[in-house]
């Protein structure tokens, strides 16, 4: 099987009307193949996401079997204070080799956001498949108090997501677009409060 055929089958899995399921995909591609998607020692159906950890923190890992993302930790020489209503870019010391048609989404940690008003500014942040630099997290302090980030603190979570739109979408410039919809050109708040 070539990688293009596999990509087409991924799109079928994502389409609820196709009748082609994840189980069908797993049965069909239960063989080692070359490229970024290879057979794992532990699970032949998983995609391997290569990474380098240049920090002294533990390697990223999924905390539980049901976890959607893995934690990102601060890689700091000294603590960083985020002033009230200010931002800070926090390095992680992590570098990822993201397969084509995937992205890493950087999302806030709910505890930090709910208890301290610290969240990811550009949430979710997007790390594209062709980016090979260090993962850094833009945090913002929405509270009225200073917040200290120490080396090793869990500052965000990373979720791996497939990006299928570029394979099925073609951007076509036009002079006009149809506005004959229920919402039409209505913008923010046009659908009401509830």
N, C-alpha and C positions, 0 to 999 in steps of 0.2 A: 504494500500500500504506500502511496506517496503522501506527503504532508498535505497537499491540496485536497485530496480526497478525505483525509481525516478532518480537515477544517470544515468541509461541506457537511460531514456527519455531525460535527459539533453544532452547526447551525440547525440541523434537523432536531437534535436533542433539545435545543433552546425553543423550538417552535412547538407549542402545545397541540397544534393541529396536525402535526406530521405523522404521529403514530410511532415514530422512531424514538426509543427510550434510552436512558443512560445504560440500562442493562444490555440493550442491543449493542450499544457502542462498546461496552466493556468486553462482550463476547467477540465482537468483530476484530478488536484491536488488542487482543491478549497475546501479542508477540512483541519482542524487542524491535524497535525501529531506530533509525539514526536521527540526529538533530537534537533539538532542545527537549523533545518529549521522548523519554527513554524508559525502559522497564526498570522499576525500583527493586531493590533487594527485598523490601518489605511488602510492597503492594504493586503489582504490575500495571495497575490502572492509574497511578498517580503521576503527576507532572513534577519533575524535579526542578526546584528553584535554587540555583547555585548562589552562594553568597560568600563574602569575605568579612570577617569580624576583626577589625583593627583596634577595637577597644579592649579594655580589661573586663568588660561585662560578660556574663554568660551568653552563650549563643541564643538567638531567638528560637522559641518553640511554642507550639500550641499547648495551652495550659490544660485543656480537657478535650475529650473526644468531640464535644459539641461546640468548641470555640470556633467562631468565624474568623478571628484574627489572632495575631501574636503580638506581644508587647514589644515596644521600642523603648530603649533605655538611653538616658543621657550619657554622653561621653565627654566629660568635662575635666579640665585640669584644676579648676576651682569652682565653687558654687556660683550660680548666676541668680541675681535678684531681678524679678520682673516687677517693675513698678506698677501701681494701679493704672489701669486703662492703657498700658503700654504693651509692646510686643518684644519677643526675643526669638532668635533663631538658634535652636539647640541641636548640635551635632550628635550623631549616634555611633559613628565609627563603623557603620554597616554599608556594604556595597553589594548590590544584587545584579544577577544576570537574568533578566526577565525574558521569558520566551515571547516570540511574536504572538500578537493577538491577545496579550494579557497586559494588565497594569497592576501596580500596587496602589491601593487607596490608603491614605493616612487619615485616621479618624481619631476623635477625642476619646479619652478615657472617661467614662461616665462618673466615676467617683471624684476625679479632679474637677470636672465641670460642675457637678451638683453641689459639692461641699465647699469648693474654693473659687469657683468662677473662672477656672483656667481651662481653655479649650484651644483647639486647633483653628487658627485664623481662617485659612482657606479650606474649610472642611467640606467634603473630603479633599485632601491634597492628592494630586495625581502624579505618579511616577511612571513615565512612559517606558515602553519596552526597550527603546534604544538608549536610555539614560544609563550611564555606568559610573556616575559620581557618587559621592557619599550621600546617604539619606540624612537630610536635616529637617527638623520639624519647626514650623512657625507657630509659636504659642502666643496667646493673648490673655492678659489678666483683666477680666471684666469686673473684678471686685474693687473695693476701695482700700484694700490692704496689700502690702508688699507680699510677694510669694517667692520663696527660695527653691531653686532647682539644684539638687546635689548630684554628683556623679553616681550613676547607677539607678537613679530614680526612673520609674516607669512613667513615660511622658505622653505616650500615644499608643495606638494599636494600628497594625498594618493588615489589610485585607487584600487578598489576591482576587482579582476579578477578570473575567474574560471580556474582551472588547470585540464584539462581532459587527458593530455598526459599519466599520470601514470596509468590510467585505461585502456588505449588502446595500450600502448607501452610496449614491453618487450625487455630489453637490452640483446642482444645475442652476446657473444664474438666469434670472428672467426679469422682464420689465414689470410684470404684475404677478400677483399670486391670488388664488381664490380666497375670498372672504365669506363665501356662502356656507358658513357653518353655524351651529347654534350659538357659539360664543363670538364669532366674527373677529373684529379687531379689539375686543374688550381686553383690557390689561389687568394689572394688579387689582384685586378686590372686585372684579366685574361679576364674579359668580356668587357674590353675597357673603354674609358673615358665617353661615352654617354650612 
